[in-house]
């Protein structure tokens, strides 16, 4: 008989196939299973976060701030880098293996008794809510998986709904235009609730404003109602910015995060924290500063090695890639850039490969052993990489490692990017290439 975790892994999953039909999917199975398990999602306060870029970072920031304030704080995010446990966290500690297995077993007993057919993400979301409920968290920060309106997580009644920057991604599921995508993301807005968004201009803002108005929700927009000012981003360890609104001002906030763009994400987290007294969880300014200064965002512009200098970032849409490369260029004007990229086939990989080909001094295109992965033989890939100054197409991770090891890498920057699924390879290669005990100014 399969273990509960093996059964969980065997459920249908967009993450594995890249195939999802919003026309066929309903949340009926999700709601029915939760009802049979006494609706655990209704037993804790929640903060719901959607968006295209930055939603994971914002979730980690809010989790860190509320934890620093002494609250028992849950965190549910996706995908994971190495272990599924990373997705379900309380105050920085991932769900233990035994607890995960026990809760999965309990869920499958209900599934077998009811004949329900949840997706992988449905099931994992229910497990997270069971865990947070039984552990008695004060609040849980919940990241949507895909979209918002039909996302498995959209059963919570959040104290605040946060919508980060929206850009073109998942068009086959969410719609072909920015307004279409924004409508799906805005589906997390609840009647009479609080909405905080970084979409301060354009069609996404218009959609969010309309959805908030139709739901009688209070809306706060970055760049309109609150601001990130005087952003300094000169080191791989921290950025600094000032937060300003007509009610609050905080100078010189240090954020342990990488990238100029993270100031906007941090501003969303600050705004949410300053509003938290309104839903019974007051946060002092000292906790906001402590939480952001002690932040740990796994896998986002992660510094894997200093000698040679190796970074990993899972940028997987054109807007995220542009922001990443802008930061790289600002910090490293005199370094050769060696990019190692792999994308999922449901992404706009041609546009991102073309950008990387023009940006990097050498481009390695790796085809992952993954049914959802991009194929190098795709004509769009061949066209996109034509402009590369130096192109390599290793046949395996081992071949990639050998090729990189043969290069004189001093003074170069190696950038692994394009997918969370590249992280394990990036980490392994970094360990092999790094020079023990040495350091390099980053």
C-alpha positions, 0 to 999 in steps of 0.5 A, spaced: 500 500 500 502 506 498 504 511 503 500 517 504 505 522 501 506 517 495 499 518 494 499 525 495 505 526 490 501 522 485 495 527 485 494 531 479 498 537 479 499 543 474 506 543 477 508 537 474 504 537 467 504 545 466 496 543 464 491 546 467 484 548 465 480 553 469 474 551 465 474 544 468 476 546 475 472 548 480 473 548 488 467 544 490 472 538 492 476 543 496 470 546 500 467 539 501 473 536 504 474 542 508 467 542 511 468 534 512 474 536 516 471 542 520 473 547 516 480 548 519 481 555 515 476 558 519 480 557 525 486 562 525 487 569 522 490 569 515 493 574 510 492 572 503 497 574 498 497 574 490 500 577 484 505 575 479 512 577 481 514 578 489 508 574 492 513 569 495 518 575 498 512 579 501 509 572 504 516 571 507 517 578 509 510 579 513 512 572 516 518 574 519 515 581 521 509 577 525 514 572 528 519 578 530 513 581 534 512 574 538 506 572 534 505 564 532 505 565 525 504 560 519 507 561 512 504 557 506 508 558 500 510 554 493 513 551 490 519 548 494 526 548 493 528 541 495 523 538 500 516 539 500 516 541 508 519 548 506 512 550 504 508 549 510 512 553 516 511 556 523 515 561 525 521 559 521 520 551 522 518 547 517 512 542 518 516 535 521 516 529 516 512 525 521 506 530 522 506 531 514 505 524 514 500 523 519 496 529 516 496 526 509 493 520 512 488 523 515 486 527 509 486 521 505 481 517 509 476 523 508 478 522 501 476 515 500 470 516 505 467 521 500 470 519 493 473 526 492 478 528 487 482 533 489 488 536 486 495 535 489 495 543 491 488 542 494 490 536 498 497 540 500 493 546 502 488 542 506 494 539 510 497 546 511 490 549 514 490 543 518 497 544 521 496 551 522 489 550 526 491 544 530 498 548 532 494 554 534 497 559 530 495 567 531 495 568 524 497 565 517 500 568 511 498 564 505 500 565 498 496 563 492 499 558 487 496 560 481 491 566 479 487 567 485 479 567 484 480 559 483 486 558 487 485 552 492 487 557 497 481 562 496 477 559 501 480 563 507 477 569 510 483 574 510 484 580 514 488 583 509 489 581 501 495 583 498 496 583 490 503 584 488 506 586 481 502 583 476 505 582 469 504 577 463 504 570 465 500 563 465 496 566 459 493 560 457 490 559 464 489 566 467 487 570 460 491 573 454 491 580 457 494 584 463 487 586 465 484 578 464 490 576 469 489 582 474 481 580 474 483 573 476 488 575 482 483 580 484 479 574 486 482 574 493 478 581 495 473 579 500 467 584 501 469 589 506 476 587 507 483 590 506 486 590 500 494 592 499 497 593 492 503 595 489 500 596 482 499 603 482 498 604 475 495 601 468 490 596 467 492 592 473 490 598 478 484 599 474 481 592 475 483 592 482 480 599 484 474 596 481 474 590 484 475 593 491 470 598 490 465 592 488 466 589 494 466 595 499 473 594 500 479 599 503 484 599 498 491 602 499 496 603 493 503 603 493 505 610 489 499 613 491 497 612 499 504 609 501 511 610 498 518 607 498 523 612 498 531 613 497 532 606 496 539 604 497 541 597 494 549 597 494 551 590 497 548 583 496 546 583 504 542 588 505 538 594 501 535 600 505 529 605 504 524 609 507 517 608 508 512 614 508 505 615 508 500 620 510 500 616 517 506 613 518 514 615 516 519 610 518 526 612 516 532 607 514 529 600 514 534 595 513 532 589 509 536 583 508 534 582 501 537 582 494 534 587 489 532 594 488 525 591 486 525 588 493 523 595 496 516 595 493 515 588 496 518 590 503 513 596 503 507 592 502 509 588 508 510 594 512 503 597 510 500 590 512 504 590 519 502 597 520 494 596 519 495 589 523 492 593 529 486 593 526 485 586 526 487 585 533 495 584 532 498 590 533 506 590 530 511 595 534 516 599 529 521 595 532 518 588 530 518 591 523 525 593 523 527 586 526 523 582 522 526 585 515 533 586 518 533 578 519 529 576 513 531 569 510 527 569 503 530 562 500 532 562 493 531 569 491 537 572 488 541 567 493 548 568 493 551 560 493 558 562 492 563 568 493 569 565 490 567 564 484 561 569 485 554 564 483 547 567 484 541 563 483 534 566 482 528 563 479 525 569 475 521 565 470 517 571 466 519 577 462 518 582 468 522 578 473 527 577 468 528 584 467 528 586 474 533 581 476 538 583 470 537 590 472 540 589 479 545 585 476 548 590 471 547 595 477 552 591 482 556 588 477 558 593 471 565 590 470 564 583 471 563 578 465 556 574 466 555 567 465 548 565 465 545 558 466 538 558 464 532 553 464 525 554 463 518 551 463 515 550 457 509 554 459 513 560 460 515 565 455 522 562 455 523 565 448 523 572 450 527 571 456 532 567 452 533 572 447 534 577 453 539 573 456 543 572 450 544 579 449 545 581 456 550 575 458 557 574 455 556 566 455 550 563 455 549 556 457 542 553 456 540 546 460 534 542 458 532 539 465 530 532 465 522 534 467 516 533 462 514 540 463 521 543 461 523 547 455 526 543 449 532 545 446 530 543 439 524 548 439 525 552 434 523 558 438 529 556 442 534 556 436 531 563 434 532 566 441 539 564 442 542 566 435 544 573 438 548 569 444 556 571 444 558 565 446 553 559 447 553 552 450 548 547 450 550 541 455 547 535 455 547 534 462 548 537 469 555 533 469 557 536 463 555 543 465 559 542 471 565 540 467 564 545 462 564 551 468 570 548 472 574 548 465 573 556 465 577 561 468 572 564 473 575 569 477 572 576 476 566 572 473 559 572 475 555 565 474 547 566 474 543 560 474 536 562 473 529 561 469 526 556 474 525 553 481 527 546 479 534 549 477 536 550 484 538 543 486 543 543 480 545 550 482 547 548 489 550 542 487 555 545 482 556 551 487 559 546 492 563 543 487 566 550 484 567 554 490 574 555 493 573 553 501 576 558 505 576 564 500 572 570 499 570 575 494 567 582 494 560 581 492 
